[in-house]
Amino acid sequence: MDQSSVLIDMYKKSEELNSSLLSYWYKFSYLDTWQFWAVVGLLIIPLIILYFNVDRTKIFEILFFGFSIHLLWTYIDIVLGATTLFVHLYFIIPILPFALSINSSVLPIGFMMMYQYCINNNKNFYLYTVLVSGIFSFGFASIEMLMGFIDFNRGMNAFFIFIIDLVVVFLSYWLTNFVKRLSIDRAKPSPK
């Protein structure tokens, strides 16, 4: 097979997959299902909580930390979903990442509130990260699984989500501290 025939075959299969996804969405995750509204709620409610509770004196630092979590978890979730290891069964629209409400709202904002609490109260960030990751992985993900919102396959389970969560949050924390140091170093007057 030459390149163009392989590409044509890939396009055809992609169209079939998109058609199947759209059909699934209309049947099981459309506006007339309670699952759709639960997913919308998981997107909007944390944003409202963030709006009223974010420390505006440190807003860029806190938002950068949350954005880092959102970005890392979204990419990881795309890989986990594409390999069917961790699948979100209900979603807002099929052209966006399926875990949009979780990766864009629930996880980042939950960890942003934890981060804000730790830096404002001089608490151990690593200890609180382990606790909150445990709540999200073993509590929230287990509830999602019992309610039929997610599906684990081929050995994936809540423990792996817990480990991924820790890696994502620690990397986001280190990246945030690195950017903070860069901005502090840049703000210092240069010696003459």
URSULVEN-V382594 format. One record per residue. RES is the residue in three letters. OMEGA is omega as a letter, one per 30 degrees, with the letter a starting at -180 (NA if undefined). D_CENTER is the distance of its C-alpha to the mean C-alpha in Angstrom with 2 decimals. Layout:
BEGIN
res:RES omega:OMEGA d_center:D_CENTER
res:RES omega:OMEGA d_center:D_CENTER
END
This chain:
BEGIN
res:MET omega:l d_center:39.00
res:ASP omega:a d_center:38.63
res:GLN omega:a d_center:35.49
res:SER omega:l d_center:35.90
res:SER omega:l d_center:36.41
res:VAL omega:l d_center:33.29
res:LEU omega:l d_center:31.29
res:ILE omega:l d_center:32.95
res:ASP omega:l d_center:32.09
res:MET omega:l d_center:28.39
res:TYR omega:a d_center:28.36
res:LYS omega:l d_center:30.12
res:LYS omega:l d_center:27.70
res:SER omega:l d_center:24.73
res:GLU omega:l d_center:26.53
res:GLU omega:l d_center:27.20
res:LEU omega:l d_center:23.58
res:ASN omega:l d_center:22.56
res:SER omega:l d_center:25.45
res:SER omega:l d_center:24.44
res:LEU omega:l d_center:20.86
res:LEU omega:l d_center:22.44
res:SER omega:l d_center:24.99
res:TYR omega:a d_center:22.51
res:TRP omega:l d_center:20.57
res:TYR omega:a d_center:23.96
res:LYS omega:a d_center:25.08
res:PHE omega:a d_center:22.19
res:SER omega:a d_center:19.43
res:TYR omega:a d_center:21.56
res:LEU omega:a d_center:22.50
res:ASP omega:l d_center:25.09
res:THR omega:l d_center:22.89
res:TRP omega:l d_center:21.64
res:GLN omega:l d_center:18.39
res:PHE omega:a d_center:17.71
res:TRP omega:l d_center:18.42
res:ALA omega:l d_center:16.35
res:VAL omega:l d_center:13.22
res:VAL omega:l d_center:14.56
res:GLY omega:l d_center:15.18
res:LEU omega:l d_center:11.68
res:LEU omega:a d_center:10.87
res:ILE omega:a d_center:14.12
res:ILE omega:l d_center:15.11
res:PRO omega:l d_center:12.61
res:LEU omega:l d_center:13.55
res:ILE omega:l d_center:17.13
res:ILE omega:l d_center:16.81
res:LEU omega:a d_center:15.50
res:TYR omega:a d_center:18.38
res:PHE omega:a d_center:20.96
res:ASN omega:a d_center:19.92
res:VAL omega:l d_center:18.74
res:ASP omega:a d_center:21.49
res:ARG omega:l d_center:22.78
res:THR omega:l d_center:24.82
res:LYS omega:a d_center:21.78
res:ILE omega:a d_center:19.49
res:PHE omega:l d_center:18.93
res:GLU omega:a d_center:18.21
res:ILE omega:l d_center:15.72
res:LEU omega:l d_center:13.99
res:PHE omega:l d_center:14.08
res:PHE omega:l d_center:12.49
res:GLY omega:l d_center:9.55
res:PHE omega:l d_center:9.47
res:SER omega:l d_center:9.64
res:ILE omega:l d_center:6.60
res:HIS omega:a d_center:4.70
res:LEU omega:a d_center:7.18
res:LEU omega:a d_center:7.35
res:TRP omega:l d_center:4.25
res:THR omega:l d_center:5.11
res:TYR omega:l d_center:8.54
res:ILE omega:a d_center:8.51
res:ASP omega:l d_center:7.37
res:ILE omega:l d_center:10.07
res:VAL omega:a d_center:12.45
res:LEU omega:l d_center:11.99
res:GLY omega:a d_center:12.53
res:ALA omega:l d_center:15.37
res:THR omega:a d_center:17.00
res:THR omega:l d_center:16.60
res:LEU omega:a d_center:15.63
res:PHE omega:a d_center:12.70
res:VAL omega:l d_center:13.07
res:HIS omega:a d_center:11.81
res:LEU omega:l d_center:15.26
res:TYR omega:a d_center:14.88
res:PHE omega:a d_center:13.35
res:ILE omega:l d_center:14.52
res:ILE omega:a d_center:16.15
res:PRO omega:a d_center:16.39
res:ILE omega:l d_center:16.41
res:LEU omega:l d_center:12.79
res:PRO omega:a d_center:9.84
res:PHE omega:a d_center:10.25
res:ALA omega:a d_center:6.88
res:LEU omega:a d_center:7.03
res:SER omega:a d_center:7.63
res:ILE omega:a d_center:5.09
res:ASN omega:a d_center:1.93
res:SER omega:a d_center:5.28
res:SER omega:a d_center:7.17
res:VAL omega:a d_center:7.36
res:LEU omega:a d_center:5.53
res:PRO omega:a d_center:6.50
res:ILE omega:l d_center:9.66
res:GLY omega:l d_center:10.53
res:PHE omega:l d_center:10.60
res:MET omega:l d_center:12.27
res:MET omega:l d_center:14.86
res:MET omega:l d_center:15.44
res:TYR omega:l d_center:15.90
res:GLN omega:l d_center:18.21
res:TYR omega:a d_center:20.11
res:CYS omega:a d_center:20.65
res:ILE omega:l d_center:21.92
res:ASN omega:a d_center:24.00
res:ASN omega:l d_center:25.56
res:ASN omega:l d_center:25.88
res:LYS omega:a d_center:23.99
res:ASN omega:a d_center:22.88
res:PHE omega:a d_center:19.28
res:TYR omega:l d_center:19.09
res:LEU omega:l d_center:20.52
res:TYR omega:l d_center:18.25
res:THR omega:l d_center:15.15
res:VAL omega:a d_center:16.68
res:LEU omega:a d_center:17.45
res:VAL omega:l d_center:14.17
res:SER omega:l d_center:12.38
res:GLY omega:l d_center:15.27
res:ILE omega:l d_center:14.88
res:PHE omega:a d_center:11.28
res:SER omega:a d_center:12.25
res:PHE omega:l d_center:15.85
res:GLY omega:a d_center:16.02
res:PHE omega:a d_center:13.19
res:ALA omega:l d_center:12.45
res:SER omega:l d_center:16.26
res:ILE omega:l d_center:16.83
res:GLU omega:a d_center:14.52
res:MET omega:l d_center:16.55
res:LEU omega:l d_center:19.78
res:MET omega:l d_center:19.14
res:GLY omega:a d_center:18.50
res:PHE omega:a d_center:14.98
res:ILE omega:l d_center:13.81
res:ASP omega:l d_center:16.08
res:PHE omega:l d_center:16.42
res:ASN omega:l d_center:18.98
res:ARG omega:l d_center:21.27
res:GLY omega:l d_center:20.81
res:MET omega:l d_center:17.04
res:ASN omega:a d_center:16.61
res:ALA omega:l d_center:14.94
res:PHE omega:l d_center:16.51
res:PHE omega:l d_center:14.78
res:ILE omega:l d_center:11.32
res:PHE omega:l d_center:12.85
res:ILE omega:l d_center:14.05
res:ILE omega:l d_center:10.92
res:ASP omega:l d_center:9.30
res:LEU omega:a d_center:12.58
res:VAL omega:a d_center:12.75
res:VAL omega:a d_center:9.51
res:VAL omega:l d_center:10.65
res:PHE omega:l d_center:14.22
res:LEU omega:l d_center:13.84
res:SER omega:l d_center:12.25
res:TYR omega:a d_center:15.13
res:TRP omega:l d_center:17.70
res:LEU omega:l d_center:16.75
res:THR omega:l d_center:17.03
res:ASN omega:l d_center:20.33
res:PHE omega:l d_center:21.54
res:VAL omega:l d_center:21.10
res:LYS omega:l d_center:22.74
res:ARG omega:l d_center:25.60
res:LEU omega:a d_center:26.06
res:SER omega:l d_center:26.45
res:ILE omega:l d_center:28.82
res:ASP omega:a d_center:30.84
res:ARG omega:a d_center:31.12
res:ALA omega:l d_center:32.31
res:LYS omega:l d_center:35.06
res:PRO omega:a d_center:38.40
res:SER omega:a d_center:39.64
res:PRO omega:a d_center:42.82
res:LYS omega:NA d_center:46.03
END
